Amino acid sequence: MHVNSERQHWLSVLARCTLHDLQHHWNELTKSEADLSNLPYRFLRKAETGLVMVRGRAGGDGQQFNLGEVSVTRCTVCLDSDHIGYAYIRGRDHKKAELVAVLDALLQTNRWSQKIRDTFVAPLASAQQKTRQNRKSQIATSKVDFFTMVRGEDA
């Protein structure tokens, strides 16, 4: 995987999980790694919430249209090692945005990258994949195929 696509993957996984899941994994990690419990970082941009226009396409590939607005929170932090972490999450959870930004910065370091991938990204991505598969299988059971029968006199 290319560096940018790896980063896109972990940011996507972290942004889609709940604050509860993030805090649970963070607490587990800080129990074993005392260095992270008081991790020094500074805000380049404190968490702030705004609105973003969501666009859609008719039929998935038709003409674009404005679907509506969604709340988004962003945050930017800088570690003492000068690694910068960004977070853009759907919703208004400032604490989650801050934690995602810190994790993004840590994932760019040589020291913490693999540990955080193993502790956060891999299990959360696996859980999200299971949820998607369960949702797909539930939807598949209710799928209705419409077809037209031709009557004899129409032929």
Residue pairs with C-beta under 8 A, 6 or more apart in sequence:
1 9
7 104
7 107
7 108
9 121
9 125
10 103
10 104
10 107
10 117
10 120
10 121
11 86
11 87
11 100
11 104
13 120
13 121
13 124
13 125
13 128
14 22
14 87
14 100
14 103
14 104
14 120
14 121
14 124
15 87
15 88
15 89
15 90
15 100
16 128
17 124
17 127
17 128
18 96
19 93
19 95
19 96
19 99
21 124
21 127
22 96
22 99
22 100
22 103
22 120
23 99
25 119
25 120
25 123
25 124
26 99
28 119
29 36
29 115
29 116
29 119
29 120
30 36
30 37
33 115
36 106
36 112
39 79
39 102
39 106
40 79
40 80
41 77
41 78
41 79
41 80
41 85
41 102
41 105
42 77
42 78
43 75
43 76
43 77
43 78
44 76
44 77
44 78
44 84
45 74
45 75
45 76
46 75
46 94
47 73
47 74
47 75
47 94
47 95
47 97
47 98
48 73
48 74
48 75
48 94
49 71
49 72
49 73
49 92
49 94
50 71
50 72
50 73
50 74
51 69
51 70
51 71
51 72
52 69
52 70
52 72
53 66
53 68
53 69
54 66
54 67
54 68
54 69
54 70
55 64
55 65
55 66
55 67
56 64
56 65
56 66
56 67
57 63
57 64
57 65
58 65
70 90
71 90
71 91
71 92
72 88
72 89
72 90
72 91
73 87
73 88
73 89
73 91
73 92
73 93
73 94
73 96
73 97
74 86
74 87
74 88
74 89
74 97
75 86
75 87
75 94
75 97
75 98
75 100
75 101
76 84
76 85
76 86
76 87
76 101
77 84
77 85
77 98
77 101
77 102
77 105
78 84
78 85
78 105
79 85
79 102
79 105
79 106
79 109
81 109
83 105
83 106
83 108
83 109
84 105
84 108
85 100
85 101
85 102
85 103
85 104
85 105
85 106
85 107
85 108
86 101
86 104
87 96
87 97
87 98
87 99
87 100
87 101
87 104
88 97
89 96
89 97
89 100
103 116
103 120
106 112
106 113
106 116
107 113
107 116
107 117
107 121
